């Protein structure tokens, strides 16, 4: 997941490429949380979500990559 953050920080990405990455990272993040919920629910044999609020809050997942997509390089001159 750290590598995706570095990829999102690429100053050569166009705004549309950065937006595409943002959408994909959000999809992957939500998908991962849903898989954990499903697995915990099946293991516990209960109908509850199986994921505590704290679990979701402390799970870093794709959050660093999602945040990196909002950074811009407009204030920085990149030679070349």
N, C-alpha and C positions, 0 to 999 in steps of 0.2 A: 504494500500500500504506500510505503514511503516513496517508491519509485514513481508512482502515479503523481504524487505531489510534485516531485522534481520535473516530471513531464509537463505538468500544468504551469510551471514557472518558466517554461521556455519563452524567451522574449520574442522569438520569431513566429509564434502562433498568431493567427489573425483573430479578431474578435469572434468571428463565427466558429472557428475551430475551438476556441476557448469555451464558447457557449455549448458546443456539442459535447465537449469533455465534461462540463458541469452537469449536463443532463444525464450523461452516462454514469458519472460518479454517484449522483443522487439515486438513480435506479439501482445500482449495485449496493449502495448502503442500505436502502430500504429492503431489498431482496435478502441481504444477509441477516438483517434483524428479523424478518419474517421467518426465515429458515430456522433461526435459533428459537423463536417462539414456538414454532411447530414441533421442533425436536424436543424441547422441554415439556411441552404439553403432552406429547406422546409418551415420554419417559415417566412423567408424573401420573399419568392416567387420569388427569383431571380436566375439567373443561376451562379452567382459568388459563390466562395467557402464558403463565410459566416464566415470564420475564418481568422482573421488578423494574420500577421506574429508574432506580439507580443503575441497573445493568445497562440500560439504553444510554443513560447520560455518561457513563464512564467508558463505554465502548467507543474507541476512537474511529474505527472503521475508515471510511473515506472522508471524514470531516476535514483533515488537513489538506487533502487534494481539492475538496470542494471550496475551502477557504482560499487556496492558492489560485483558483480560477477567477476570483474577484480582484486579484491584484493586476495592476497595469504597469507598463513600463514607459508610459508617456513622459514622466518626469526625468527619465534617465536616457542619456544619449548613448547609443550603442554604436561604436565605430564599425564600419564595414558594410 
